[in-house]
Amino acid sequence: MTDRTAISTADAPAPAHTFSQGVRRGPFVQVSGQGPVDPATGEYLHRGDVAAQTVRTLLNVEAILTAAGASFDDVMILRVYLTTRDDFAAMNDAYGSFVSDRCPSGVLPSRTTVFTGLPREEMLVEIDALAVTG
């Protein structure tokens, strides 16, 4: 198996702590959990709007996938973390539209949704991804 390579792009937020935006090893790409952060300013966006936060978060995931040479059609699973069950329907609608539009194969990634606390109060959603390329 090949060496691990850190994935880094200015098109997604810089990590706030000691981790990589993503890691590639061979055909495997793991994208670290992303939130609704503007990569240019580092600002958390769309306070209180889980649908808009979901789209911004998925754009950040997509930027890291792209930097790794992957796309949503390569994603095997997305893990979604929400702060409250009340946000599930709005997240699911925004997520469904975004991901469906980016999977021309018609095969959507698997998904797990977990309800938990998140690192920042303004974060309603965090999403990570595992992709396999080639």
C-alpha positions, 0 to 999 in steps of 0.5 A, spaced: 500 500 500 502 506 498 504 512 503 499 516 506 498 523 503 495 529 506 490 533 502 490 540 503 486 546 499 484 553 500 477 552 497 475 548 504 477 551 511 483 550 514 483 545 520 482 549 526 486 543 530 491 538 529 488 534 523 488 534 515 483 536 511 483 529 508 488 523 507 489 519 501 492 512 501 492 508 495 485 509 492 482 511 499 480 518 501 478 520 508 475 527 508 475 530 515 469 533 518 467 539 515 462 545 518 459 551 515 465 555 514 467 560 509 474 558 507 476 565 505 474 568 512 474 562 516 467 565 518 461 560 520 455 561 516 448 561 516 446 561 523 440 557 525 439 555 518 441 547 517 439 547 510 444 552 508 449 550 513 448 543 510 449 546 503 456 550 505 458 544 509 457 539 503 461 544 498 467 544 503 467 536 503 466 537 495 472 541 495 477 536 499 474 531 495 476 535 488 483 536 491 484 529 492 482 527 485 475 524 487 468 526 486 461 524 490 461 519 485 467 516 489 464 517 496 462 510 499 459 513 505 457 520 508 457 521 516 452 527 518 452 529 525 446 534 527 445 537 534 438 536 534 433 531 531 428 537 529 433 539 524 433 532 520 428 533 515 431 540 513 438 537 512 435 531 509 432 535 503 438 540 502 443 534 502 438 529 498 438 535 492 446 536 493 448 529 493 443 527 487 446 532 483 453 530 484 452 523 483 451 522 475 452 514 476 445 514 480 448 510 486 448 515 492 453 514 497 451 510 504 450 515 510 449 515 517 446 520 521 448 521 528 445 526 533 450 529 538 454 535 540 458 539 536 465 543 537 461 550 536 455 553 538 453 555 531 454 549 528 448 545 526 451 540 522 458 537 521 459 532 515 465 527 513 466 522 507 470 516 505 471 515 498 474 510 494 477 512 487 480 508 481 
